[in-house]
Amino acid sequence: MTDKDFIPSTYTTDKTEGKVTYKSPSNIALVKYWGKKEHQIPANPSISFTLDICATTTTVSYKKLKNKASDFSFELLFEGKPKEDFKPKISTFLKRTEPYLPFLKAYHFTIETSNSFPHSSGIASSASGMSALALCLMELERELNPNMDSDFFKRKASFLARLGSGSACRSIKGDLMQWGAHKDTLNSSDLFAIKYPYKVHPVFKNYQDTILLVDKGSKQVSSSLGHNLMHDHPFAEQRFDQAHKNLTKLKRIFEEGNLLEFIKIVESEALTLHAMMMTSMPYFILIKPNTLEIINKIWDFRASSNTHVSFTLDAGANVHVLYPENEKEKVYQFISNELVAYCENGQYICDQIGKGAKKL
Ligand code: DP6
């Protein structure tokens, strides 16, 4: 497939006004996307668990304009209030998606959005937010083309979400999503994410993710800037190659349910992501002292408890504590007794693998 396959030729019906709501989850990468080319093409393939609780709910109300406007016409409400600082990101998204959604300037949109997680918790809302918005716009396109098949609908929603934020393309479905061309993954693509197509052992089916909110302040360095620093990065090529290899290794690990090998890859990916930040020019550090305290506690507990608790990180100081469901009680006890003390205001979110976005 090429991006041209997502340009509609004609619309068979008309729609003057309507309203649609989607709830779309966040996701946590196991093999990280860090580095991209033009047009939101990833420098390496990535894979993520779709989350369940951390989600954005977006309602798009649309009304056809008398004449097609020269610019996008929309207003944005976040948690019920106008939010000017989110508008540039939405404008960029609309600009990038217009070639594939040629009706965008023919409507006025009211976009109302809210998150299930606390605002400025340090949890990236771009994955859930951009995927929810992409799905709402696809729903309007489906009104204009009612014969659209549901696989195409989801694939194009993922394609559009990617143009808003790369990781967002992995939030459309669950429970394990892969994005980026990879020689050992059938039908994988740089243009959209696919549901992981191979056998997955039941132990991974209801994996738990407790997100420890270590630092809720806003990020000093945005992901976009971080991705850019992978151009001319001294270790870029080795890193991209490592991601491909880790995905290949994961195939057998997922099939066999080999938790010890799973942990090695996931923790190494998290630390490599931050190592890339620390070795770019300019260099930067997003982890905090409490991030390291938590990592060390996890390692000690894992060694002494016979559990398979592990961690991963996103582009911030928060720690995602990962563990299989059948170890929930033991690990949860450990988290409350030993890790919550390192969270800002004791805050954390108990999440788990989810099934993807839902129309409400
Ligand atoms: C560290 O998807 O936020 O979470 O495409 O610029 O919007 P943009 O970047 P974004 O980057 C996410 C990076 C990451 C790793 C991952 O989710 O794979």
Boltz pocket constraint, residues with backbone or C-beta under 6 A from the ligand:
constraints:
  - pocket:
      binder: B
      contacts: [[A, 27], [A, 28], [A, 29], [A, 31], [A, 32], [A, 33], [A, 34], [A, 40], [A, 46], [A, 124], [A, 126], [A, 162], [A, 164], [A, 165], [A, 166], [A, 167], [A, 168], [A, 223], [A, 224], [A, 227], [A, 273], [A, 313], [A, 314], [A, 315]]
      max_distance: 6.0
